Amino acid sequence: GRYPNVEFNFRRDKHGEFRQGVYVKEVKEAKEKGFDGIKKDEELLVSYGKSYWRSRVDGGDLTEFVWRLPNQPMPPGGKPN
C-alpha cells in the first residue's frame, strides 16, 4: 500500500479509562480507491503526522530532514549524501 490504512485513535474503555489504539481507517476516510479494509498478512501503514517529525528535528524545519518528496523517484543508490 501507499497510503495509511490504519490510524491512531482515542477511546474510553468499559471502566472510563482513556486509551489510545491503532484502528483500521474507515472506507470514507481512505485516500486509496477501492479501499476495503485490511486483509490477512497485509502491511499496516500509519501516518505519524508532521508534528511528530517536527518534534524530532532541530528547530522544527523538515526541509533538511525530508530528502525525498512524495511522488518523487528514489535517488539512484538510495538516500543522497
N, C-alpha and C positions, 0 to 999 in steps of 0.2 A: 503494500500500500504506500501511498504517497501523502495522504492526509491523516490527521489524528482520527482514530476510530474509538478512542476512549477519552474520558475527561475526569479530572479531579472534581469532586463534588462533596458537599456537606449534607449531613442528615442528623437526626436525633434517634438514638436507639430507644428500645422499649422502656428504658429507665430515665429517659430525658437527657442522657449524656450526649454532648455534641461530638460527632465523629466525622472524619474525612475518609473518603474511599475513592476507588477508581471504578467508574461506571461506563458501560457501553453508551456511546453517543446516540441520541435519538435520530431516527432517519431524517426528520425535518431539519436537523442542525448539521447534518453531514455535508461536506463540500463535494464529495465524490458521487458522481451519478451512479445510480443503481445500488447505493449502499443499503445493505440489508442485514446489518449486524456483523457479528464476528463468527467465523467458522472455526471448527476444531483445528488446532495447530497453526492458526493464523497469528502473525506477529501483532502485539499490542503497541499502538503508536499514540503518544500523548504529547500535547504542546505544553511546555512549561511556561510559556509567555515571556514577553520582553522584559518585564520587571524582574523575573528570576535571573535572566542572563545579565541585565544591567547591574544587579547587586553583586555580581561576581567579577566585574570588570572595573579596574581603577578609574574613577571619575565618571563611570556610567556611560562612557562612549563605546558603542558597539562596533564602530567603523573598523577599528584595528582587530577586533575580536572575530568578526564575521569575514571570512576570507573567500567564501563562495556564496553569491547571492542566489536566492531561489530561482529556479528555472534556468540556471546557467550550467553549462557542462563542467564536469570535474576537470581541473587542470591536468595536463599530462604528468604522470608520476605522482599525482595526489596533491597534497597541500603545498602551496608555493613557499619558498624560503623567505 
